[in-house]
């Protein structure tokens, strides 16, 4: 009995130990099963996500396309005829000028010049594009939309609803228009003043007390210089200073000079400037602290006459607000073309207002009667100038340029002209003569 009990007891202990080992193995199997479930769930989630991504990647060629917008160019053309261009237009005369800043007659000339310029963009008129079977915006719409955008200083898509254009086509219209206007009219309305023009400007300024209009025509423009610059920095880089030193301006003013101011005779035209400019022999500046009555009258005359340029800029910004408001493009060439277009259109408006005819060339002295006896005799003035002119050993006119190559001769001539421009004695003589005339 004893041996059997011990044997049974040993077997019981063995079975107990075996059961404990089996329980441990079952726990480990449960843990591994849980890990497998977690891994399976993650894989299932990843597969579902990839399936969703694959479902999103649909071939765009099989997708139904959005309905294309249809612009009724024919309706826009009818509206333009009823509102602006027809024989019984709703907005005619001054209302047309208020909307587009130019007269109806000027727009008709612009339309003819555009379609006859050879520019293919302005050839198609009220017809259908054979590639898209869509109607093309009329030339009138392609000219009036940019005009209205420049007048009000707004983006090109502002009037897309009225002119029935897409944003892309409206933007293209403005770009093409800003290239068309300078190409057509820069030679006429941004020209340098000719000899005849300078004579007319001289007559206009001599009789400025007899008329109410100072014309506000821009004869010179310079813009687009990089950086933050003041007047003197821009002047140093401008072509106007170059024309004063390379002899171009001297040739232009040859029919105007010499002239007399009181008892003094001068052979160079003068320019009114403000206090920041240097004391060049051509420049007439105001007095910072005028004391006597004559000095006060001179300062008042100089500052009042110099306000013409401020008035010109004010009228330019009021007529074409695109130059005064935020610009809606970042391309420098487009900005330059827009500013040039606004200046050309401004000069066109001035010419139409003064001349009264859109086909007439601008003449500053048009319809202006000036007593010719107020001008000194040119021959007598020239003889007096030659007698008063001192002989300079370094003067190009005395020594000549035969012994120099063209580059060296041009550099010497410019240096000589610049030395004359910096002549302080001539500056004092000019300002003293004008002070006596205007202050006395």
C-alpha positions in Angstrom: 0.0 0.0 0.0 2.7 2.4 0.9 4.5 2.1 -2.4 1.3 2.5 -4.4 0.3 5.6 -2.4 3.7 7.2 -3.0 3.4 6.3 -6.7 0.0 7.8 -7.0 1.1 10.8 -5.0 4.1 11.3 -7.4 1.9 10.9 -10.4 -0.5 13.5 -9.0 2.3 16.0 -8.5 3.6 15.3 -12.0 0.1 15.9 -13.5 -0.1 19.1 -11.5 3.2 20.3 -12.8 2.2 19.3 -16.3 -1.0 21.2 -16.0 0.8 24.3 -14.9 3.2 24.1 -17.9 0.2 23.7 -20.2 -1.5 26.7 -18.7 1.6 28.8 -19.3 1.8 27.6 -22.9 -1.9 28.5 -23.4 -1.3 32.0 -22.1 1.6 32.4 -24.5 -0.6 31.2 -27.3 -3.3 33.6 -26.4 -0.8 36.5 -26.4 0.5 35.5 -29.8 -3.1 35.2 -31.1 -3.8 38.8 -29.9 -0.7 40.1 -31.6 -1.7 38.3 -34.8 -5.1 39.9 -34.6 -3.6 43.4 -34.1 -1.2 42.9 -37.1 -4.1 41.6 -39.2 -6.3 44.6 -38.3 -3.5 47.0 -39.3 -2.9 45.2 -42.6 -6.6 45.2 -43.3 -6.8 49.0 -42.5 -3.8 49.7 -44.8 -5.3 47.6 -47.6 -8.6 49.4 -47.3 -6.8 52.8 -47.4 -4.8 51.8 -50.5 -8.1 50.6 -52.0 -9.7 54.0 -51.3 -6.7 55.8 -52.9 -6.9 53.6 -55.9 -10.6 54.3 -56.1 -9.8 58.0 -56.1 -7.3 57.7 -58.9 -9.8 57.6 -61.7 -8.7 58.2 -65.3 -9.8 61.8 -66.0 -10.4 60.8 -69.6 -13.3 58.7 -68.5 -14.8 61.4 -66.3 -17.6 63.5 -67.7 -16.4 67.0 -68.5 -17.9 70.1 -67.0 -20.2 72.1 -69.2 -18.3 74.7 -71.0 -19.3 78.3 -70.4 -20.8 79.9 -73.4 -20.3 83.7 -73.8 -22.8 85.5 -75.9 -20.5 87.8 -77.9 -23.4 88.7 -80.2 -25.4 89.9 -77.3 -22.5 92.0 -76.1 -22.2 93.6 -79.6 -25.9 94.5 -79.6 -25.5 96.0 -76.1 -22.5 98.1 -77.2 -24.5 99.4 -80.2 -27.5 100.3 -78.0 -25.4 101.9 -75.2 -22.4 103.5 -76.8 -21.8 103.0 -80.5 -25.2 103.2 -82.2 -26.7 106.2 -83.9 -29.1 106.7 -81.0 -26.8 105.5 -78.2 -27.9 105.9 -74.6 -24.5 107.1 -73.4 -23.3 109.5 -76.1 -21.3 112.7 -75.9 -20.0 113.6 -72.5 -21.4 110.3 -71.1 -19.1 108.4 -73.4 -16.1 110.5 -72.4 -16.9 109.9 -68.7 -16.9 106.1 -69.3 -13.9 105.8 -71.5 -12.0 109.1 -71.2 -11.8 109.6 -74.9 -14.4 111.0 -77.3 -16.5 109.0 -79.6 -14.7 110.5 -82.7 -11.4 109.5 -81.2 -12.6 105.9 -80.6 -13.8 105.7 -84.2 -10.3 106.7 -85.4 -8.8 104.2 -82.9 -11.0 101.4 -84.3 -10.0 102.2 -87.9 -6.3 102.4 -86.9 -6.5 99.1 -85.0 -8.1 97.0 -87.8 -5.7 98.5 -90.4 -2.5 98.1 -88.3 -1.9 94.6 -89.4 -2.3 93.2 -85.9 -4.0 89.8 -86.3 -5.6 90.1 -82.9 -7.8 93.0 -84.2 -8.6 91.4 -87.5 -11.4 89.0 -86.5 -14.7 90.8 -86.2 -18.1 89.2 -85.4 -17.3 85.8 -86.8 -16.9 82.2 -85.6 -13.7 80.5 -84.6 -13.5 77.5 -86.9 -11.5 75.4 -84.3 -14.0 75.8 -81.4 -17.1 76.8 -83.3 -17.5 79.6 -80.9 -18.1 83.3 -81.7 -15.2 85.7 -81.2 -15.6 89.0 -79.3 -15.9 91.9 -81.6 -13.1 94.4 -82.0 -15.1 97.2 -80.4 -15.4 95.1 -77.2 -11.6 94.3 -77.3 -10.9 98.0 -77.4 -13.5 99.4 -75.0 -12.9 96.9 -72.1 -9.2 97.9 -71.7 -10.1 101.6 -71.9 -12.6 101.2 -69.1 -10.2 99.2 -67.0 -7.5 101.9 -67.4 -10.0 104.7 -66.7 -11.2 103.2 -63.4 -8.0 101.3 -62.3 -9.7 98.0 -61.8 -8.7 94.4 -62.8 -9.4 93.2 -66.3 -12.1 90.8 -65.3 -14.3 93.5 -63.7 -16.4 94.0 -66.8 -16.4 90.4 -68.0 -20.2 90.2 -67.5 -21.0 93.2 -69.8 -18.5 92.4 -72.5 -19.2 88.6 -72.3 -15.6 87.5 -72.0 -13.7 85.0 -69.9 -11.1 86.2 -67.4 -8.3 84.9 -69.6 -9.7 86.7 -72.7 -10.2 89.9 -70.8 -6.6 89.8 -69.4 -5.3 89.2 -73.0 -7.4 92.1 -74.3 -5.7 94.5 -71.8 -2.2 93.1 -72.6 -2.7 93.5 -76.4 -4.2 97.0 -76.0 -1.3 98.2 -73.9 1.0 97.1 -76.8 -1.2 98.5 -79.5 -1.5 102.1 -78.3 2.2 102.8 -78.0 2.8 101.1 -81.4 0.2 103.3 -83.1 0.7 106.7 -81.4 4.0 107.0 -79.6 5.8 108.7 -82.5 3.1 111.4 -82.6 2.1 111.8 -79.0 5.3 110.9 -77.1 7.7 112.7 -79.5 10.5 115.0 -78.6 9.5 118.6 -79.3 10.7 119.7 -82.7 12.0 123.1 -83.5 8.5 124.2 -84.6 7.1 122.8 -81.3 9.6 124.7 -79.2 8.7 127.9 -81.0 5.1 127.2 -80.3 5.8 126.4 -76.6 7.7 129.6 -76.3 4.8 131.6 -77.8 2.4 129.8 -75.4 4.4 130.6 -72.3 4.9 134.2 -73.5 1.2 134.6 -73.7 0.2 132.5 -70.7 -1.3 135.5 -69.0 -3.8 135.8 -71.9 -5.2 132.3 -71.8 -6.8 130.0 -69.2 -5.5 126.7 -70.4 -1.9 125.5 -69.9 -2.6 122.3 -72.0 -0.8 119.9 -69.7 0.9 118.0 -72.6 3.8 115.6 -71.5 6.9 116.2 -73.7 9.2 114.1 -71.6 8.8 111.0 -69.6 11.1 108.8 -67.5 10.1 106.0 -65.2 10.9 102.4 -64.2 14.2 103.1 -62.4 14.9 100.5 -59.7 14.9 101.4 -56.0 13.5 104.2 -54.0 14.7 107.4 -55.7 14.0 111.1 -55.3 13.8 113.7 -58.0 17.6 114.3 -58.3 18.4 110.6 -58.6 15.8 110.2 -61.4 17.1 113.3 -63.1 20.7 112.0 -63.1 19.5 108.9 -65.0 16.9 110.5 -67.2 17.4 111.0 -71.0 16.6 114.7 -70.5 20.0 115.3 -68.8 21.6 113.3 -71.5 20.0 115.5 -74.2 21.4 118.6 -72.4 24.9 117.3 -72.5 25.1 115.5 -75.9 23.9 118.5 -78.0 20.5 117.1 -78.9 18.6 119.7 -77.0 20.9 122.5 -78.4 19.9 121.5 -81.9 16.2 121.5 -81.0 16.2 124.9 -79.5 18.2 126.5 -82.3 15.1 128.3 -83.7 14.1 129.6 -80.3 17.3 131.1 -79.0 18.7 133.6 -78.5 16.1 135.5 -76.6 16.1 138.5 -74.3 15.0 139.0 -70.7 15.0 142.7 -69.9 18.4 143.9 -71.1 20.1 140.5 -70.9 20.3 138.2 -73.9 20.6 134.4 -73.5 21.3 131.6 -75.9 19.9 128.7 -73.9 16.3 128.0 -72.8 15.7 127.7 -69.1 13.7 125.2 -67.0 11.7 125.8 -63.8 12.8 123.4 -61.0 12.3 123.0 -57.3 14.9 123.3 -54.6 16.4 119.8 -54.8 18.0 120.3 -58.2 21.5 121.6 -58.6 22.3 125.2 -59.7 22.7 124.5 -63.4 22.9 127.4 -65.8 19.5 126.4 -67.4 17.6 126.0 -64.1 15.5 128.6 -62.4 14.8 127.8 -58.7 12.6 129.6 -56.2 13.9 131.5 -53.2 13.8 129.7 -49.9 13.3 132.8 -47.8 12.1 135.8 -50.0 12.5 139.0 -48.0 11.7 142.0 -50.3 8.5 142.4 -52.3 10.3 141.8 -55.5 11.7 138.5 -54.2 8.2 137.5 -53.0 6.7 138.3 -56.3 9.4 136.3 -58.1 8.9 133.3 -55.8 5.2 133.4 -56.3 5.6 133.5 -60.1 8.1 130.6 -60.1 6.1 128.4 -57.8 2.8 129.1 -59.6 4.3 128.3 -63.0 5.9 125.1 -61.7 2.4 123.9 -60.5 1.6 123.1 -64.1 3.5 119.8 -63.8 1.6 119.0 -60.6 -1.7 119.8 -62.4 -0.6 117.5 -65.3 0.1 114.6 -62.9 -3.2 115.2 -61.1 -5.2 115.2 -64.4 -3.4 112.1 -65.5 -4.2 110.2 -62.3 -7.8 111.4 -62.3 -8.4 110.4 -65.9 -6.6 107.1 -65.8 -6.7 105.8 -62.3 -4.7 102.7 -63.2 -1.5 104.8 -62.6 -2.7 105.8 -59.1 -4.2 102.5 -57.8 -2.6 99.2 -57.0 -1.3 97.4 -60.1 -2.8 94.0 -60.8 0.3 92.4 -62.5 3.8 91.6 -61.4 5.5 91.6 -64.8 7.7 94.7 -65.3 7.2 94.9 -69.0 3.4 94.8 -68.6 3.5 97.6 -66.0 5.7 99.7 -68.3 3.4 99.2 -71.2 0.4 100.2 -69.1 2.0 103.4 -67.9 3.1 104.3 -71.4 -0.4 103.7 -72.7 -1.9 106.0 -70.1 0.5 108.7 -70.9 -0.2 108.4 -74.7 -4.0 108.5 -74.0 -3.5 111.5 -71.8 -1.7 113.4 -74.5 -4.3 112.3 -77.0 -7.0 113.8 -74.8 -5.0 117.1 -74.6 -4.5 117.2 -78.3 -8.2 116.6 -79.0 -9.2 119.2 -76.5 -6.9 121.9 -77.9 -7.0 121.1 -81.7 -10.7 120.1 -81.8 -9.9 117.5 -84.5 -8.8 114.0 -83.9 -6.8 114.0 -87.2 -4.9 117.2 -86.5 -1.3 117.2 -85.2 -0.9 118.8 -81.8 0.3 122.4 -81.9 0.9 124.2 -78.6 0.3 127.6 -80.1 -2.9 126.7 -82.0 -5.5 129.4 -82.0 -3.1 131.7 -80.0 -2.3 135.2 -81.2 0.9 136.6 -79.9 2.3 140.0 -80.8 5.5 139.2 -82.7 7.0 142.5 -81.7 7.5 141.2 -78.2 10.4 139.0 -79.4 13.8 140.4 -79.8 15.4 140.4 -83.2 17.2 137.0 -83.6 20.0 138.3 -85.7 20.8 141.1 -83.3 20.7 138.7 -80.3 23.1 136.3 -82.0 25.6 139.1 -82.8 25.4 140.3 -79.2 25.8 136.7 -77.8 28.9 136.2 -80.0 30.5 139.5 -78.7 29.7 138.6 -75.1 30.9 135.0 -75.2 34.3 134.6 -73.7 36.9 132.5 -75.5 37.6 129.3 -73.7 40.8 127.4 -74.6 39.1 124.1 -73.9 36.0 125.0 -75.8 35.2 122.4 -78.5 33.8 125.0 -80.8 37.2 126.8 -80.8 39.5 123.8 -81.0 37.4 121.5 -83.1 37.3 117.7 -82.9 39.2 116.8 -86.1 42.1 115.2 -84.1 39.8 112.8 -82.0 38.2 109.5 -82.8 34.3 109.5 -82.7 34.1 108.1 -79.2 36.6 110.5 -77.8 35.1 113.4 -79.6 31.7 112.6 -78.2 33.1 112.3 -74.7 34.9 115.6 -75.0 31.8 117.4 -76.4 29.6 116.0 -73.5 32.2 117.2 -70.9 32.3 120.6 -72.5 28.5 120.9 -72.5 28.3 119.7 -68.9 30.9 122.3 -67.9 28.7 125.0 -69.5 25.7 123.5 -67.6 27.5 124.0 -64.3 28.5 127.6 -65.1 27.6 129.4 -61.9 28.0 132.9 -63.3 25.5 132.1 -66.1 23.1 130.8 -63.5 23.4 134.0 -61.5 22.9 136.1 -64.6 19.8 134.2 -65.6 18.1 134.2 -62.2 19.0 137.9 -61.7 17.4 138.9 -65.0 14.2 136.9 -64.3 14.1 138.3 -60.7 14.2 141.9 -62.1 11.5 141.1 -64.7 9.0 139.2 -62.5 9.8 140.9 -59.2 9.9 144.5 -60.5 
